[in-house]
Amino acid sequence: MKIEFEGKEVDTDLAINKWDERTGSKLPTMKPAPLGVQRTLYQWVVGGRCLLVHTSEGQAPRAELVSNDAATHFILANGYELPGWWQYTR
């Protein structure tokens, strides 16, 4: 999927890491997405910054750059394990 971010086209198919939001996050501080919105975290370079993409039927995808802490929280809250290299790049 191609999305617009800060005036540039970004291709999510080229991301090296992708974490989809799962229903029923495991951490109580993780707010669920509004009804009908799916969030996916993408990373294009090992140790690089992550974009959180919000998709909803009938609307253009919206992307936001998230902090390393927010990306870590998203990954863990959705039941994924952090990649082995993650701790060395933060």
Secondary structure, DSSP 8 states (H G I E B T S, - for coil): -EEEETTEEEEGGG-SEEEE--SS-SSTTS----TTEEEEEEESSTT--EEEEEEETTS--EEEEE-HHHHHHHHHHTT----TTGGG--
